[in-house]
Amino acid sequence: MEGAQDPDGKTITLEGQHAEPGGGYMKHRAIWTIVDNNTQTFDMYGAHQGGREWKMMEMTYTRKQQTLR
């Protein structure tokens, strides 16, 4: 996948494709967003052989909070 960072510096959009076992290609689009210093999201979309794009995955990364002793 290849892509670029948005001017705000908080979002990266990537696009790519891979071959499918039955022939043809599946296109992908991924959006990685920095929400704040402790949170990031990653959303991935796909479309089979020119069909309608659909959301395949949604992840939220959260920094583990450390407790001081």
C-alpha positions in Angstrom: 0.0 0.0 0.0 1.1 3.5 -0.7 -0.2 6.9 0.5 0.4 10.2 2.0 -0.1 12.2 5.2 -2.7 14.9 5.2 -1.6 18.5 5.8 -2.8 18.4 9.4 -0.2 15.7 10.2 -2.8 13.6 11.9 -4.2 11.4 9.1 -2.4 9.0 6.7 -4.4 7.5 3.8 -3.1 4.4 2.0 -4.3 2.6 -1.1 -3.3 -0.7 -2.7 -4.5 -4.0 -4.1 -3.8 -7.7 -4.0 -4.6 -10.6 -6.3 -7.6 -12.8 -5.3 -7.5 -16.6 -5.5 -10.3 -16.9 -8.1 -8.8 -14.2 -10.3 -8.9 -10.4 -10.4 -7.9 -8.0 -7.7 -9.2 -6.6 -4.4 -8.6 -2.9 -3.9 -7.9 -1.6 -0.4 -8.0 1.8 1.3 -6.7 2.4 4.9 -7.0 5.5 7.0 -4.8 5.9 10.1 -5.7 8.8 12.3 -4.0 10.2 15.4 -6.9 11.2 17.6 -4.8 12.5 20.6 -1.5 11.7 22.4 -3.0 8.4 23.7 -5.3 7.2 20.9 -5.0 6.2 17.2 -7.6 4.7 14.9 -7.0 2.4 11.9 -9.9 1.8 9.4 -9.6 -0.4 6.4 -12.0 -0.6 3.4 -12.0 -3.0 0.4 -13.8 -3.6 -2.9 -13.8 -6.9 -4.8 -13.1 -6.6 -8.5 -14.6 -3.1 -9.0 -17.5 -3.7 -6.7 -18.8 -1.4 -4.0 -16.3 -0.5 -1.2 -17.1 -1.8 2.3 -15.5 -1.4 5.7 -13.5 -4.5 6.5 -11.8 -3.5 9.8 -11.8 -0.9 12.5 -9.2 -0.7 15.3 -8.6 1.7 18.1 -5.1 1.8 19.7 -5.0 3.2 23.2 -1.8 3.9 25.1 -1.5 1.9 28.3 -1.7 4.2 31.3 1.1 3.7 33.8 0.4 4.0 37.5 3.1 5.6 39.6 4.0 4.0 42.9 
